[in-house]
Amino acid sequence: MAGKLFAIAPLKAKPLRVSLKCEPALAEGLRAAHPEIIPGYHLNKRHWNTVMLDGDLDDRMVVEMIEDSYDLIVAKLPKATQRKLGWPTG
């Protein structure tokens, strides 16, 4: 997406995991509340979480984290790129 990443997943990892961008304060709170969420593996640990997808987290929560990660990245893109992606530009 416009040369930016919002999710990184080693597809052969067991259990499957995905690293997602996150607001720093929220990232810390999620890690404290859920052992399946750890600081971003090989990433800026202030802004990235790695989420273990082993079935312990609610699917809706995982979807919301993916959507939030996407939104954080798209919000930093130029308005023209946001429009091409169909993202609301306000």
C-alpha positions in Angstrom: 0.0 0.0 0.0 1.8 3.1 -1.3 5.2 1.6 -0.1 4.1 1.4 3.5 3.4 -1.6 5.8 0.6 -1.9 8.3 0.9 -5.7 8.9 3.8 -8.1 8.7 3.3 -11.9 9.1 5.7 -14.8 8.7 3.2 -17.1 7.1 5.1 -20.3 8.1 5.4 -19.4 11.8 3.6 -21.6 14.3 1.5 -20.3 15.9 0.7 -17.8 13.2 1.5 -14.2 14.3 1.1 -10.8 12.8 2.9 -7.5 13.7 0.6 -4.4 13.7 1.2 -0.7 14.1 -0.4 0.7 17.2 -0.6 4.0 19.2 2.1 3.7 21.9 -0.2 4.0 24.9 -2.7 1.5 23.5 0.1 -0.8 22.6 1.4 -0.9 26.2 -2.2 -1.5 27.5 -2.8 -4.3 25.1 0.4 -6.0 26.1 -0.4 -5.7 29.8 -3.9 -7.1 29.3 -3.1 -10.0 26.9 -0.1 -12.3 27.0 -0.7 -13.1 23.3 0.3 -9.6 22.5 4.0 -8.8 22.8 6.3 -5.9 21.7 6.8 -5.9 17.9 9.3 -8.6 16.9 12.3 -6.9 15.2 10.3 -3.6 15.0 10.1 -0.3 16.9 8.5 -1.7 20.1 7.0 1.6 20.9 4.8 1.6 17.8 4.4 -2.1 16.9 2.8 -5.1 18.6 3.2 -8.7 17.6 -0.1 -10.6 18.0 -0.1 -14.4 18.4 -3.0 -15.8 16.4 -3.4 -19.0 18.3 -7.2 -18.6 18.9 -7.0 -17.1 22.4 -7.9 -13.6 21.4 -11.4 -12.7 20.2 -11.5 -12.5 16.4 -13.3 -9.1 16.5 -10.4 -7.7 18.6 -7.8 -8.9 16.1 -9.8 -7.4 13.2 -10.0 -4.1 15.1 -6.3 -4.1 15.7 -5.7 -4.7 11.9 -8.1 -1.9 11.0 -6.4 0.4 13.5 -3.0 -0.4 12.1 -4.2 0.3 8.5 -5.8 3.6 9.6 -2.6 4.8 11.3 -0.6 4.2 8.2 -3.1 5.6 5.7 -3.6 8.7 7.9 0.0 9.7 7.1 -0.3 9.3 3.4 -1.0 12.2 1.0 -4.7 13.1 0.6 -4.7 12.1 -3.0 -3.4 8.6 -2.1 -6.0 8.3 0.7 -8.7 9.1 -1.9 -7.4 6.4 -4.3 -7.6 3.9 -1.4 -11.2 4.9 -0.7 -10.2 6.2 2.8 -12.4 9.0 4.2 -10.4 12.2 4.0 -12.7 14.4 6.1 
